[in-house]
Structure formats: C-alpha cells, structure tokens
Amino acid sequence: MSNVMLFHSAYGPRPAVHAAAERLREAGHRVVTPDLYGGRTADTVEEGMAIKDEIGRDELLRRAIAATAEHTDGGVVYAGFSLGGSLAQTLALGDVKARGLLLLHGTGDIAEDAVTDGLPVQLHVADPDPFEPHDWLTAWYLRMRRAGADVEVFRYPGAGHLYTDPELADHDAEAAERTWRTALGFLAGLD
C-alpha cells in the first residue's frame, strides 16, 4: 500500500481527479488530492491556464509543498495529471524519501543538478501530445535517466492529451483503462 499525493491538472480538482483517487483507494492505496486552485475548476484548457497563470507557478509549487509536508515522513509516491505531473515531478526530485513518481499526461523541466537514487518513474502520455512533443519527451527521458531515475514511458497512439478524463473530448476509454492497469501494477510493485 502506497501513500499517493495526486495533483490535479490545469483544469483543477475536477470529478476525474476524485474518480482516479477512488480507483487508487480501492486498490488499497492511501491517496491525498490537494486542491491547489482553492476550489476553482475550469471547463476549458484556456480557462485552466488562466487560473494557473493568475496563481503563478511559484505559488502553485508552494501550495503543493505545503499540502505534502505532513505526509512525507513515511515516503510518498508523487503523481499528477499534466500540470500536476510537472509539480509532482519537481517535488519527487527534491524529496530523498520519495518512493515513486507517476506522471499522467505531463512532465516538467529537470534541473541540471537533479540527482535521485533509482527513483521509479512511470509516464503515461498521448502519442502525439501537443504539450509533450516527441523531441521534448526524448530529452526529458535522457535527463531523468542521467539524474538516476528508473524510467518507463507508455505512449498511447491516437489518444488526446487528457485521455483519462471521461468528461473531456480527449477521452479514450481503452487507453485510459490500459493506463490504470499499468499504473496500478507500478504502484503495487513499490510496496
């Protein structure tokens, strides 16, 4: 059983985030879903990016750190959707006790001096993905490996960016189901 910090996308803490958390709980994991937007949600990616920009990346990161602080002693698996994946990645690379990193639809920049000791990382991403182009993913993968992470990348041809959210046009039920089966196996392997 893992302690999972699951961060929402730029859309905010929508029902799909809570459904994902429930799915993880049903598999026996403890899951916390911090609300980094203070209760706000967006109906479009443009609205979500406007909320993100209004709050600012530094403040979002501060909120993520504050939400995580009381849960890190026993080791946490950081996870996130798109923007939330980027935040989860930053936290995981800065936490020597991190047990794993599960990225759904998103990655982030990696500091040149980032170092981790075999951190298990699993990324699930659409192929192609307008926010995660092939060149970026290749460079990201190589930087994560250079930092010492044990990385697996799963690509889903034809799926839209946030394909696990059944309320969005991006939704791809088959890709979403494959993602969750693989992610649950990843989490089970961390126990």
KOLPA-535107 format. One record per residue (C-alpha): residue in one letter; x, y, z. Coordinates in steps of 0.1 Angstrom, whole numbers, plus 5000, padded with zeros to 4 digits. Each point is the difference from the previous one (the first is absolute). Last residue first. Example, Ala and Ser with C-alpha at 12.3 -4.5 7.8 and 13.67 -1.06 7.14 Angstrom:
REM KOLPA-535107
s513749895071;a498649665007;
REM end
This chain:
REM KOLPA-535107
d505149814982;l501450174969;g499049724977;a496350065008;l500450364989;f501349894966;g497349734996;l497450275008;a501650224974;t499949734973;r496349925006;w499250375002;t501750084968;r498549714981;e496550115012;a500750364989;a501249894966;e496949794994;a497650285012;d501650274979;h498950345014;d501450314982;a496550154996;l499950045038;e497649865026;p501649655000;d503450135011;t502649744993;y500850144966;l501350335013;h502250064969;g498049824974;a500549634991;g501049904965;p503149805010;y500349945037;r503650035012;f501449835031;v503350125014;e502049815027;v502750185019;d502449885028;a501350345011;g503750085005;a500250364989;r501449894966;r497049784996;m497750295006;r502050224976;l499849734973;y496249965004;w499550384999;a502050034968;t498049724984;l496850145013;w500850354987;d500949874965;h496849804999;p497750295009;e498450015035;f497450295000;p498749924965;d500049625008;p500649764972;d499849745014;a498250055033;v502049965032;h500449775029;l503250055020;q501449765026;v502950095023;p501749785026;l502750215018;g503349824995;d502050235023;t499150354989;v502050304988;a498950324985;d503050244993;e498850104965;a496650075014;i497249804982;d497250184982;g496649845002;t498049704990;g496449944991;h497249774989;l499949785031;l503349995019;l500549755029;l503150075021;g501349765026;r501049945036;a501150365008;k502250005031;v502750214985;d497450264990;g501150274975;l499649784969;a496649895013;l498850365006;t501050124965;q498549704984;a496750045019;l499850364988;s500549904964;g497649725004;g497450245014;l500450214969;s499149684980;f498349775025;g502049925031;a501749755022;y502550005028;v500549685019;v500850095035;g502449885027;g499249945036;d500950355011;t498550174970;h496350055010;e500050315021;a502050204974;t497949904969;a497450285001;a502650265009;i502349894971;a497150004976;r498950355012;r503650134995;l500249844966;l496750174990;e501350335014;d503249974979;r498149914969;g497750305001;i496550045015;e498750204970;d502049794976;k498549685012;i496550155000;a500650124964;m501449664990;g496849845014;e497750244980;e502049934968;v499949625007;t496250025001;d497449945027;a502150135029;t499949935037;r500450225031;g499949855035;g503250175013;y502049934968;l502649775015;d497449755013;p502149725014;t498949654991;v501249765028;v500049634993;r500649705023;h500349694978;g498049685003;a499049944964;e496650165008;r502050305011;l501650034966;r496749994983;e498650255024;a502950244992;a499349964963;a496450085006;h501050315020;v502250124972;a497349934974;p497550205020;r502050324995;p502750135025;g501450274976;y499950014962;a503750085000;s500549645011;h499549865035;f502749875024;l499949655015;m502149945031;v500149635005;n500849815032;s500649654987;m498649665011;
REM end
